[in-house]
Amino acid sequence: MIKRIKKAIKILINYEEKKSVMSPNDLIQSERVLPWFAAKGDETLRLNYDLNEKSVVFDVGGYKGEFAGDIFCKYNATIYVFEPIKSFFQIIQSKFVNNQKVKIYNFGLAGKDEQMQISMSDNSSSVFLKTEDSETIQLKSIVNFIQENNIQSVDLIKINIEGGEYDLLESLIENNLISVFKNIQVQFHDFLLDNGKERMNKIQENLSKTHQITYQYEFVWENWQLK
């Protein structure tokens, strides 16, 4: 107990020191994530689903494969991982070498097929940022991918694509394919687009017709479950 208290005090001290040098947006986001961390959401909410070895999971924005690894170890599910950044894709490849149940693609899923420049910023890399370090990436329509691969049902889709979630979800809704997904775990981003909150509200309104919210930490993580 003493060790845990000391650790908590240290975290709070460091947090207060960092606040003074944070940008306004970073400060807002740091406040938003506190309830999520208090609930240990990364260890509980994001991983606790009714899945098994027959389940199908989409990991959209695979980064370095941590989420895919956690889900596979817990459920032995079949996982489709989509990561357009080559260096991250290669890390995921090496992590799941010879694992036939984890299918890895070096492109992102989006509202339509296109090539874009992505600004490199580790796990915050985004096509909506401008930095000196960038890479050309391939994006493919999620609607086309579902239809071309005869995907009938996906038990869980995780979406963390730094602003690309809007086009992706809008495309699924417009093409009446949103019900393919039994659980939609998504992180919305409002600082990357001028109308992020308005688009999020509209998407949520449409999602509520087919899905129900199971947890929601605004602009951190939320999950929608098929009714």
Secondary structure as the mmCIF struct_conf table of DSSP 4:
data_model
#
loop_
_struct_conf.conf_type_id
_struct_conf.id
_struct_conf.beg_label_comp_id
_struct_conf.beg_label_asym_id
_struct_conf.beg_label_seq_id
_struct_conf.end_label_comp_id
_struct_conf.end_label_asym_id
_struct_conf.end_label_seq_id
HELX_RH_AL_P HELX_RH_AL_P1 ILE A 2 LYS A 19
TURN_TY1_P TURN_TY1_P1 SER A 20 VAL A 21
HELX_RH_AL_P HELX_RH_AL_P2 PRO A 24 ALA A 38
TURN_TY1_P TURN_TY1_P2 ALA A 39 LEU A 47
BEND BEND1 ASP A 50 ASP A 50
TURN_TY1_P TURN_TY1_P3 GLU A 53 LYS A 54
STRN STRN1 VAL A 56 VAL A 60
BEND BEND2 GLY A 61 GLY A 61
TURN_TY1_P TURN_TY1_P4 TYR A 63 LYS A 64
BEND BEND3 GLY A 65 GLY A 65
HELX_RH_AL_P HELX_RH_AL_P3 GLU A 66 TYR A 75
STRN STRN2 THR A 78 PHE A 82
BEND BEND4 ILE A 85 ILE A 85
HELX_RH_AL_P HELX_RH_AL_P4 LYS A 86 LYS A 95
TURN_TY1_P TURN_TY1_P5 PHE A 96 ASN A 98
TURN_TY1_P TURN_TY1_P6 GLN A 100 LYS A 101
STRN STRN3 VAL A 102 TYR A 105
BEND BEND5 ASN A 106 PHE A 107
STRN STRN4 GLY A 108 ALA A 110
BEND BEND6 GLY A 111 LYS A 112
STRN STRN5 GLU A 114 SER A 119
HELX_RH_3T_P HELX_RH_3T_P1 ASP A 122 SER A 124
STRN STRN6 SER A 126 SER A 126
TURN_TY1_P TURN_TY1_P7 VAL A 127 PHE A 128
BEND BEND7 GLU A 132 GLU A 132
STRN STRN7 SER A 134 SER A 141
HELX_RH_AL_P HELX_RH_AL_P5 ILE A 142 GLU A 148
TURN_TY1_P TURN_TY1_P8 ASN A 149 ASN A 150
STRN STRN8 VAL A 154 VAL A 154
BEND BEND8 ASP A 155 ASP A 155
STRN STRN9 LEU A 156 ILE A 159
TURN_TY1_P TURN_TY1_P9 GLU A 162 GLY A 164
HELX_RH_AL_P HELX_RH_AL_P6 GLU A 165 GLU A 174
TURN_TY1_P TURN_TY1_P10 ASN A 175 ASN A 176
HELX_RH_3T_P HELX_RH_3T_P2 ILE A 178 VAL A 180
STRN STRN10 PHE A 181 PHE A 181
BEND BEND9 LYS A 182 LYS A 182
STRN STRN11 ASN A 183 VAL A 186
BEND BEND10 ASP A 190 LEU A 193
TURN_TY1_P TURN_TY1_P11 ASP A 194 ASN A 195
HELX_RH_AL_P HELX_RH_AL_P7 GLY A 196 LEU A 207
TURN_TY1_P TURN_TY1_P12 SER A 208 THR A 210
STRN STRN12 HIS A 211 TYR A 217
TURN_TY1_P TURN_TY1_P13 GLU A 218 VAL A 220
STRN STRN13 TRP A 221 LEU A 226
#
